[in-house]
Amino acid sequence: MSETYWSFPNIDPVIFSVGPLAIRWYGMMYLLGFLFALWMANRRAATPGSGWTKDEVSDVLFYGFMGVILGGRIGYVLFYQTASFIDNPLYLFRIWEGGMSFHGGLLGVIAAMFWFGRKTKRPFFAVADFVAPLVPVGLGAGRFANFINGELWGRVTDSPWGMVFPNAGPYPRHPSQLYEFALEGIVLFIMLYFYSKKPKPLGAIAGLFLAGYGTFRFIIEFAREPDAHLGLLTAGLSMGQLLSLPMIILGGAFMVWAYKKHPLQAAKGATQ
């Protein structure tokens, strides 16, 4: 084990408090991610010929936000706390104990986009292509908040950038939250931003998001500590990896389908 490592900076998760009201980094990061998505979506909607209005932007982001919250909680309980849910179905509503799943939130957002597409008479992929580039910044902000809170740390490592987290024992670990912040947040955003600047076949942008996130998450999971009550599952993979594999496969399939079926058709409202 290397004797060179970093100590966790031990940042207070509360930015400031006024009486009983506490402003936390976790909530602030998600707020900043949402505000950035709103700004970027309105900017894209203002592009001539986008086919989107500011009211529609507000609506699709609201539905998406609700999908993240509801889907994230339901997904966490069903994917990661199945035994607790079967033992006590009311565990689903014990939100004060925490617990959100990205993959559950993704399913919630997909359901929200189907609903919004039906409401506005848009193809599902037209909505998905518009929304996909808005997501990575919020994901990255959430991962940075995980780091500030000293949670969801990585596996034990002897690398010189290993870090000792206060609640993870005495050994240095991968700061996997920062890996996710970099890849799922910054790199994925750059990929989608430049890919979507020119018209793309309907469904291609959404496919790139699925394949890109799934690939980055699958790789980072090798450095992330598995959930203690689940450990490693089939073929030595974590739950996060098993849930990411369908994203990689579907994302690649969507891109192949998009270029074969709509080689010259751009998704309405999906370009800058």
Secondary structure as UniProt FT lines:
FT   STRAND          6..7
FT   STRAND          14..18
FT   TURN            19..20
FT   STRAND          21..24
FT   HELIX           25..45
FT   TURN            48..49
FT   HELIX           54..80
FT   HELIX           82..87
FT   HELIX           89..93
FT   HELIX           95..97
FT   HELIX           102..120
FT   HELIX           124..131
FT   HELIX           132..134
FT   HELIX           135..148
FT   TURN            149..150
FT   TURN            160..161
FT   STRAND          163..164
FT   TURN            166..167
FT   HELIX           176..180
FT   HELIX           181..187
FT   HELIX           188..195
FT   TURN            196..197
FT   TURN            202..203
FT   HELIX           204..220
FT   TURN            221..223
FT   TURN            228..230
FT   HELIX           234..236
FT   HELIX           239..261
FT   TURN            263..264
FT   TURN            268..269
//
